[in-house]
Amino acid sequence: MSRFWSPVVGTLSPYVPGEQPKLQNLVKLNTNEHPYGPSPKVLEAIRAACDDTLKLYPDPSSDRLRQAVATAVGVAPARVFVGNGSDEVLAHAFLALLKHERPLRFPDITYSFYPVYCGLYGIDYETLPLTEDFRIDVEDYLPGRHGQAGAIIFPNPNAPTGRALSVAEIERIVAGNPDTVVVVDEAYVDFGAESVIALTERHDNLLVIHTLSKSRSLAGLRVGFAVGSPELIDGLERVKNSFNSYPVDRLASAGAVAALEDVEYFEQTRQAVIQTRGRMTAGLQALGFEVLPSSANFVFVRHPSRDAGELAAGLRERSIIVRHFRLPRIDQFLRITVGTDAQCDLLLKALAEVV
């Protein structure tokens, strides 16, 4: 521990991102990046934005981007907040909306940044176990079973399991907690689940968070957004403007607007991922793997007789990397990003050799 650190720094357990190795001929299936590049219109928009205006600060309100998001999801711009990736949007939500006297609740197996934010901001939290088949139990998030929560957050589809709740199930949670903020993290929703953004029109306690990193192929650009009631959005804006008034730069805004407007490319590439996920699932099952039902751009799998760590090591020897979480309940699972059809074939061939 450095003697120059603030006291809180020594107490933190930072988030560990997926490995980004700099190796040639690597089949990279560990960080849920989109296997296809962004829309050509995104690249055109960014090139066009590389001009003399870069000497100026970007619009602190990101009005053009907020309008593009609003148009894409069918809400008023006043119900939209944008930030530097969904992780920043989440960070602001934790501080603005999820810190209360009663503990925040989220699943025991979920996005591992949630407890990191709690440590950073001093938020008391409780985790609720997924069911034996790794589903979120809706009853756990209603006041009757565990009492009133301070706030609630969960991804849909959940990560790293890929399992999704229906709109009706999520509305039960939101309607059952009318005085509690419920945040639904929809990072992967475009790959097979149904968004609950429409529910924000009739439930003022619901905030829905999205990223352009996954289904829009913009992980390197860092743009995310939230949709909710004006009251929730105002809370996020107050935190943002106390931290960084210019979170979305000019190039990111231009690229994000172009990505949101190119609906045809979005549909084409996300459907390609969904189809490949089906091929990958069938191939893994043929090799004896248990594959959890996935509505995301990854699958969560385990083999009944082979150690997950050994499988991951065997794949690495063949220049294929996947994500292995050495955590309780899931240490025998691998999370495998859906790549191209060619990458899927290489994965299945390698696993056949390893198994």
HUTARA-V307323 format. One record per residue. N is the residue number from 1. PHI is phi as a letter, one per 30 degrees, with the letter a starting at -180 (999 if undefined). PSI is psi as a letter, one per 30 degrees, with the letter a starting at -180 (NA if undefined). Layout:
n:phi:psi
N:PHI:PSI
N:PHI:PSI
This chain:
n:phi:psi
1:999:k
2:d:k
3:d:f
4:c:f
5:d:k
6:d:l
7:e:e
8:d:f
9:d:e
10:d:f
11:d:f
12:d:k
13:c:i
14:d:l
15:d:k
16:c:j
17:d:l
18:d:k
19:d:k
20:b:i
21:d:k
22:c:i
23:b:k
24:d:l
25:h:h
26:c:k
27:c:j
28:c:j
29:b:h
30:b:f
31:b:g
32:h:h
33:d:l
34:d:k
35:d:f
36:c:k
37:d:l
38:d:l
39:e:k
40:e:f
41:d:f
42:d:e
43:d:e
44:d:e
45:d:e
46:d:e
47:d:e
48:d:f
49:d:f
50:d:i
51:b:a
52:d:f
53:d:f
54:d:f
55:d:f
56:c:k
57:d:l
58:d:l
59:d:j
60:d:f
61:c:f
62:h:h
63:d:e
64:d:e
65:d:e
66:d:e
67:d:e
68:d:e
69:d:e
70:e:e
71:d:e
72:d:e
73:c:f
74:i:h
75:b:l
76:d:k
77:e:f
78:d:f
79:c:g
80:c:k
81:b:k
82:b:l
83:a:a
84:d:i
85:i:l
86:d:f
87:d:e
88:d:e
89:d:e
90:d:e
91:e:e
92:d:e
93:d:e
94:e:e
95:d:e
96:d:e
97:b:f
98:c:g
99:c:j
100:b:l
101:d:e
102:d:l
103:d:k
104:d:k
105:b:k
106:a:l
107:d:l
108:d:f
109:c:j
110:a:a
111:d:k
112:d:g
113:d:f
114:e:e
115:d:f
116:d:e
117:d:e
118:d:e
119:d:e
120:d:e
121:c:g
122:i:h
123:c:k
124:d:k
125:b:l
126:b:k
127:c:k
128:c:k
129:d:k
130:d:l
131:d:l
132:e:e
133:c:g
134:i:h
135:c:l
136:d:k
137:d:j
138:e:e
139:e:f
140:d:f
141:c:g
142:c:k
143:e:f
144:d:e
145:d:e
146:b:g
147:i:l
148:d:k
149:d:l
150:d:e
151:a:l
152:b:k
153:b:k
154:a:l
155:d:k
156:b:j
157:d:l
158:d:l
159:b:k
160:c:g
161:d:e
162:i:f
163:d:k
164:b:k
165:c:l
166:d:l
167:e:e
168:d:e
169:d:e
170:d:e
171:d:e
172:d:e
173:d:e
174:d:e
175:d:f
176:d:f
177:b:i
178:d:f
179:c:g
180:b:k
181:d:k
182:c:k
183:c:k
184:c:j
185:c:j
186:c:h
187:e:e
188:c:g
189:d:f
190:d:f
191:c:g
192:k:f
193:c:l
194:c:k
195:d:k
196:c:g
197:e:e
198:e:f
199:d:f
200:d:f
201:d:f
202:c:g
203:b:j
204:d:f
205:c:g
206:c:k
207:b:k
208:c:k
209:c:k
210:b:l
211:b:l
212:c:g
213:d:e
214:c:d
215:d:f
216:c:g
217:i:h
218:b:h
219:e:e
220:d:f
221:c:f
222:i:i
223:b:k
224:b:l
225:a:l
226:b:l
227:b:k
228:a:a
229:d:l
230:e:e
231:d:e
232:d:e
233:d:e
234:d:e
235:d:e
236:d:e
237:d:e
238:d:e
239:d:e
240:e:e
241:d:f
242:c:g
243:b:e
244:a:j
245:d:f
246:b:i
247:d:f
248:c:j
249:d:l
250:d:e
251:d:e
252:d:e
253:d:e
254:d:e
255:d:e
256:d:e
257:d:e
258:d:e
259:d:e
260:d:e
261:d:f
262:d:i
263:d:e
264:d:e
265:d:e
266:e:e
267:d:e
268:d:e
269:d:e
270:d:e
271:d:e
272:d:e
273:d:e
274:d:e
275:d:e
276:d:e
277:e:e
278:d:e
279:d:e
280:d:e
281:e:e
282:d:e
283:d:e
284:d:e
285:d:e
286:d:f
287:d:g
288:j:g
289:d:k
290:d:k
291:c:j
292:d:k
293:e:k
294:c:k
295:c:g
296:c:a
297:c:h
298:a:l
299:b:l
300:c:j
301:b:l
302:b:l
303:c:k
304:d:f
305:b:g
306:b:k
307:d:k
308:d:e
309:d:e
310:d:e
311:d:e
312:d:e
313:d:e
314:d:e
315:d:e
316:d:e
317:d:f
318:c:g
319:i:h
320:b:k
321:c:k
322:b:l
323:c:k
324:b:j
325:c:j
326:d:i
327:b:l
328:e:k
329:i:f
330:b:g
331:d:f
332:c:g
333:c:l
334:c:k
335:c:k
336:c:j
337:d:k
338:d:j
339:c:a
340:d:l
341:e:e
342:d:e
343:d:e
344:d:e
345:d:e
346:d:e
347:d:e
348:d:e
349:d:e
350:d:e
351:d:e
352:e:e
353:d:e
354:d:e
355:d:NA
